Amino acid sequence: MRERVRAIPVDHEGHLLTIKRIKPEQMPYRVLPGGGVEDSDTSLEAALKSELREEAGLDDG
């Protein structure tokens, strides 16, 4: 089974960041940012940072 990472990003006002998924033939739904760990990821932390950049445009700053 492939390792996966997830984040629970909350801003300074306590708002939770979720991602809206829209798939054909389904009602839209929301998920937390995250995904599978790639072979190129050097750690789970690196994988999570990569997913946050890809899915939510977030970085360390």
Steps between C-alpha positions, in 0.01 A plus 500: 500500500629842405565751780280808502512837675225743601499848651247687708587861406335763719555873455552755778121554520430129546370434148567149372634467144336228293512420131183466297499193277267484203469169315257407224186326618566591868402779732791736575677419826784639710825340614803601703815569296735206464585205285739219434867500593716492187829310469672837450377632839779493758263487801133508593544869583640566152210310345248704698666829406488395136130412520417830672681691223331298223146494633465821700781730388638507856867521592714540813465878494 
